Amino acid sequence: MSLFNVYPVFNIVPVFAKDVFVYDENNTKYLDLYGGHAVISIGHSHPKYVASISNQLQKIGFYSNSIQNPLQEKLASKLTSLSNCKGYELFLCNSGAEANENALKLASFHTHKTNILAFKNGFHGRTSAAVAATDNTKIVAPINAQQKVDFVNLGDLETVEAVLKIGKTCAVIIECIQGVGGLDESTTAFYQGLEILCKQYNTLLIADEVQAGFGRTGDFFSFQKHLITPDIISMAKGMGNGFPVGGILIHPKIKASYGLLGTTFGGNHLACSASLAVLNIIETQELMKNASEISEYFLAQANKLSKLKNIKGRGLMLGLEFDFPVAELRKKLIHKYHIFTGSAANPNVLRILPPLTVTTQHIDMFIEALEKALKST
């Protein structure tokens, strides 16, 4: 039996990883500045993370949500404390796409409306309504296209209001910093205006923090810079540092009822142990502070690069934009200089999404290699 061939892959076989480095089967050492799509938040194989999951597995790894799981309550409490999202309630699932599916479904239940407003170049997942709300026709199947979605330019409040006035939109879903799309973001005035319009037209505001959340931007969530209060917050990637876990934070105005949402694997004992370890390490190692400090250092060094057009993003969710497609540059970085970076829908953007444990020394290694690669490009 062969694998269903949907991934273009580099010819690299990782067998071991530690903090910001990955080692392949030939013991070649790679600097990981991509974190497997921003998943690795606290570094690979963090000893406290490994111990937390290992210890839990020796007790109980899984049981369904038909019984009490105190680890879920513990996770909700720790998440409230560290994110400062007081009053929200937590529903746990397994991935970012599933988090957004549940967010959109909950919005439709709450408002009794059917349509979605999303933004051009946004990415929200590959399932059902989530992929319909993703601005990429190549990954939207006909069955997904039955969803009714209005796509608006990021920053265009006038068009947002024109759509919401019709009265059919259950939710506005937005990444305050677009990930796959290429690290675009708008102004605080726009995000605050969006919140006002959602309240005015009985539409829920969903902040998609799947990639930006869990400290990556220097704030726990990227929307917090703009002083807004979303109705639902979706999260995943850095939440489990590689263990499959996702969730949504739900504003108390949205009422729960038995059977409204459900999941088999979501919030299992191992997932909760993984996410609790992540939160504890973010807190004790002050990784949000580190994300902000390393970001400042990165910006200062990157601005010296030749051929650089622009730096996008915030914290350790960054994009280096050039006047040319970066595909060959990215290949050169990985094969010649042994550095993992990411691509974006914008072909000229090189994405930088390292573990939050990254240091100035690692940034220096990258900048030096990138400058050499640019001179030979």
C-alpha positions in Angstrom: 0.0 0.0 0.0 1.3 3.5 -0.9 0.6 6.8 0.7 -2.0 9.2 -0.8 0.4 11.7 -2.5 -0.8 15.1 -1.4 2.4 16.5 0.2 5.4 17.9 -1.7 8.2 17.0 0.7 11.8 17.8 1.2 14.1 14.7 1.1 14.9 14.9 4.8 14.0 12.3 7.4 14.1 13.8 11.0 14.8 11.2 13.7 15.6 13.4 16.7 14.9 16.9 17.9 15.9 19.1 20.8 14.8 22.6 21.5 15.3 24.6 18.2 17.3 21.9 16.4 16.2 18.9 14.3 18.6 16.0 13.4 18.1 13.7 10.4 19.0 10.1 9.8 22.5 11.1 8.8 22.8 13.1 12.1 22.8 16.4 10.1 21.7 19.2 12.4 19.0 21.7 11.2 18.0 25.0 12.8 14.2 24.9 13.0 12.8 28.4 12.4 9.5 27.1 11.2 8.4 24.8 14.1 6.4 22.5 11.9 3.8 25.2 10.9 4.2 27.2 14.2 3.3 24.1 16.2 6.5 23.9 18.3 6.0 26.6 20.9 8.3 25.5 23.8 11.0 23.7 21.8 11.3 20.1 20.7 11.4 17.4 23.4 11.3 19.8 26.3 12.1 17.6 29.4 9.2 18.8 31.4 6.8 18.4 28.5 8.0 14.8 27.9 7.8 14.0 31.6 4.2 15.4 31.8 2.9 13.2 29.0 4.9 10.2 30.0 3.7 10.3 33.6 0.1 10.8 32.5 0.3 7.8 30.1 1.3 5.6 32.9 -1.9 6.5 34.7 -4.6 6.9 32.1 -4.2 8.1 28.5 -7.7 8.3 27.3 -11.4 8.1 28.2 -14.4 9.7 26.6 -16.1 12.8 27.7 -18.9 10.8 29.3 -16.9 10.8 32.5 -15.3 13.6 34.6 -11.8 14.7 33.7 -10.3 17.1 36.3 -7.4 17.8 33.9 -9.8 19.7 31.7 -10.8 22.0 34.6 -7.2 22.5 35.5 -6.4 23.4 31.9 -9.3 25.9 31.7 -8.1 27.5 34.9 -4.5 27.8 33.8 -5.5 29.1 30.4 -7.7 31.8 32.0 -4.8 32.8 34.2 -2.2 33.1 31.6 -4.3 34.5 28.7 -6.3 36.9 31.0 -9.5 35.9 29.1 -11.6 35.9 32.2 -15.2 34.7 32.0 -14.8 32.6 28.8 -15.7 28.9 28.8 -13.5 26.2 27.1 -14.5 23.5 24.6 -11.6 21.2 23.7 -11.1 19.4 20.4 -8.2 18.1 18.3 -7.1 20.6 15.7 -7.3 24.2 14.3 -9.8 23.2 11.6 -12.0 21.5 14.1 -11.8 24.5 16.4 -13.0 26.8 13.6 -15.7 24.3 12.6 -17.1 24.3 16.2 -16.8 28.1 16.4 -18.8 28.6 13.2 -21.4 26.0 14.1 -21.8 27.7 17.5 -22.2 31.1 15.9 -24.9 29.7 13.6 -26.7 28.1 16.6 -26.5 31.3 18.6 -27.7 33.8 15.9 -29.9 31.4 13.8 -28.2 32.7 10.7 -26.3 30.8 7.9 -23.7 33.0 6.2 -20.0 33.7 7.0 -17.9 36.7 6.4 -14.2 36.0 6.0 -11.3 38.0 4.6 -9.3 37.6 1.5 -6.0 35.6 1.9 -7.3 34.2 5.2 -6.8 30.5 6.1 -9.0 28.7 8.6 -8.6 25.0 7.8 -9.4 22.3 5.3 -12.8 20.9 6.6 -16.4 21.8 5.7 -17.2 25.4 6.7 -13.6 26.2 7.7 -12.3 25.5 4.2 -15.2 27.4 2.7 -14.1 30.4 4.7 -10.5 30.0 3.4 -9.7 32.1 0.4 -8.1 29.4 -1.7 -10.4 27.9 -4.4 -7.9 25.1 -5.1 -8.7 23.4 -1.8 -12.5 24.0 -1.7 -14.4 21.0 -3.0 -17.9 21.4 -4.5 -19.5 20.1 -1.3 -17.7 22.8 0.7 -18.7 25.5 -1.8 -22.3 25.1 -0.8 -21.5 27.2 2.3 -22.4 30.9 1.9 -19.3 33.0 2.4 -18.6 36.6 1.6 -14.9 37.5 1.2 -13.9 41.0 2.0 -10.5 42.9 1.8 -8.8 43.1 5.1 -9.3 46.6 6.5 -12.5 47.3 4.5 -15.1 48.2 7.1 -17.5 49.8 4.6 -17.9 46.5 2.7 -18.2 44.6 6.0 -21.1 46.7 7.1 -22.8 46.4 3.7 -22.7 42.6 4.1 -23.8 42.5 7.7 -26.7 44.9 7.0 -28.3 42.1 4.9 -28.9 40.3 8.2 -27.8 36.7 7.2 -24.3 36.6 8.6 -23.8 34.4 11.7 -20.1 35.1 12.1 -17.1 37.2 11.0 -14.0 35.1 11.3 -10.6 36.7 11.2 -6.9 36.2 11.8 -5.6 39.4 13.2 -2.3 38.4 11.6 -2.8 36.3 8.6 -0.6 33.2 8.7 -0.6 31.2 5.4 -1.8 34.3 3.6 1.5 36.1 4.2 1.5 37.9 7.6 -0.7 40.8 6.6 -2.6 42.7 9.4 -4.7 45.8 9.6 -5.0 48.6 12.1 -6.4 48.7 15.6 -9.1 51.1 14.3 -10.2 48.4 11.9 -10.4 45.6 14.5 -12.2 47.7 16.9 -14.6 48.9 14.2 -15.2 45.3 13.3 -16.2 44.4 16.8 -18.6 47.4 16.9 -20.3 46.3 13.6 -20.6 42.7 14.8 -22.4 43.8 17.9 -24.6 46.2 15.9 -25.8 43.5 13.5 -26.0 40.5 15.8 -23.1 38.7 14.3 -20.4 36.8 16.3 -16.8 37.8 16.0 -14.5 34.8 15.8 -10.8 35.5 16.4 -8.8 32.7 14.7 -5.7 32.4 16.9 -4.8 28.9 15.7 -1.4 30.0 14.5 -0.9 33.3 16.4 -2.0 32.1 19.8 -0.2 30.8 22.9 2.3 33.6 23.1 3.7 33.6 19.6 3.2 37.4 19.0 4.4 38.4 22.5 0.8 38.7 23.7 -1.0 35.5 24.6 -3.4 36.1 21.7 -2.7 38.4 18.8 -6.0 40.2 19.0 -5.2 41.5 22.5 -2.9 44.2 21.1 -6.1 45.8 19.7 -8.1 45.7 22.9 -11.1 43.9 21.5 -13.2 41.1 23.0 -14.1 38.4 20.5 -17.1 36.2 21.0 -15.2 33.1 20.2 -11.4 32.4 20.1 -10.1 29.4 18.3 -6.7 27.9 19.0 -4.5 24.9 18.3 -0.9 24.6 16.9 1.3 25.8 19.8 -1.3 24.7 22.3 0.1 21.1 22.4 3.7 21.6 21.1 3.1 18.7 18.6 0.4 16.8 20.5 -2.9 17.1 18.6 -5.0 19.5 20.7 -7.3 22.4 19.8 -10.1 24.3 21.4 -12.3 27.4 21.5 -12.9 29.9 24.2 -16.5 30.9 24.3 -18.0 34.2 25.6 -20.5 33.7 28.5 -23.3 35.3 26.5 -23.3 32.1 24.4 -25.1 29.4 26.4 -24.3 25.7 26.5 -26.7 22.8 26.3 -26.2 19.1 26.2 -25.3 17.8 22.8 -24.7 21.3 21.3 -21.0 20.3 20.6 -19.2 17.1 21.0 -16.0 15.2 20.3 -14.5 11.7 21.0 -10.9 12.5 21.4 -11.0 16.2 22.3 -9.8 17.0 25.8 -8.4 13.6 26.5 -6.0 13.1 29.4 -2.8 13.1 27.3 -3.9 16.2 25.4 -4.6 18.1 28.6 -1.3 17.0 30.1 0.5 18.2 27.0 -1.2 21.6 27.0 -0.8 22.1 30.7 2.9 21.5 30.3 3.1 24.0 27.5 1.3 26.7 29.6 3.5 26.0 32.6 6.7 26.3 30.5 5.5 29.5 28.8 5.0 31.0 32.2 8.1 29.8 34.1 10.5 30.5 31.2 8.8 33.8 30.4 8.5 32.8 26.7 6.1 35.6 25.8 8.7 38.1 27.0 11.3 36.2 25.1 9.2 36.3 21.9 9.0 40.1 22.2 12.7 40.6 22.9 13.9 38.2 20.3 11.5 39.8 17.8 13.1 43.3 18.4 16.5 41.8 17.9 15.4 39.9 14.7 14.0 43.1 13.2 17.1 45.1 13.9 19.3 42.4 12.3 17.0 41.7 9.4 16.7 45.3 8.4 20.4 45.1 7.4 19.7 42.4 4.8 20.3 43.1 1.2 17.3 42.7 -1.2 14.8 42.8 1.6 11.6 44.7 0.7 9.6 44.5 3.9 9.2 42.7 7.3 5.7 41.6 8.2 4.1 40.2 11.3 4.8 40.5 15.0 6.6 38.7 17.8 7.9 35.4 16.5 5.3 35.2 13.7 7.2 37.0 11.0 7.6 37.2 7.3 10.5 38.5 5.2 9.2 39.9 1.9 11.4 40.2 -1.2 10.9 41.3 -4.8 11.2 37.8 -6.1 9.7 34.3 -5.3 11.5 32.7 -2.4 11.1 29.0 -3.3 14.7 28.6 -4.5 16.0 30.7 -1.6 14.1 28.4 0.9 15.6 25.3 -0.8 19.1 26.8 -0.5 18.5 27.5 3.2 17.5 24.0 4.0 19.9 22.0 1.8 23.1 24.2 2.0 22.7 26.0 5.3 20.5 23.5 7.1 17.8 25.9 8.2 14.0 25.3 8.1 11.8 28.2 7.1 8.3 28.5 5.7 6.5 29.6 2.6 3.2 31.5 2.2 0.5 32.1 -0.3 2.4 35.2 -1.2 5.3 33.6 -3.1 7.7 36.4 -2.2 7.4 35.9 1.6 9.7 33.7 3.7 7.9 32.8 6.9 9.7 32.7 10.3 7.9 30.7 13.0 10.5 29.4 15.5 10.0 27.9 18.9 9.5 30.6 21.5 12.8 29.4 23.1 14.9 30.8 20.2 17.8 33.0 21.2 19.8 35.8 19.6 22.5 33.3 18.8 20.1 31.4 16.6 19.0 34.6 14.9 22.6 35.5 14.2 23.1 32.0 12.6 20.1 32.6 10.4 20.9 36.1 9.3 24.4 35.2 8.4 23.3 32.2 6.3 20.4 34.2 4.7 22.8 37.0 3.6 25.1 34.5 2.0 22.2 32.8 0.3 20.9 36.1 -1.0 24.3 37.1 -2.5 24.3 33.9 -4.5 20.7 34.1 -5.6 
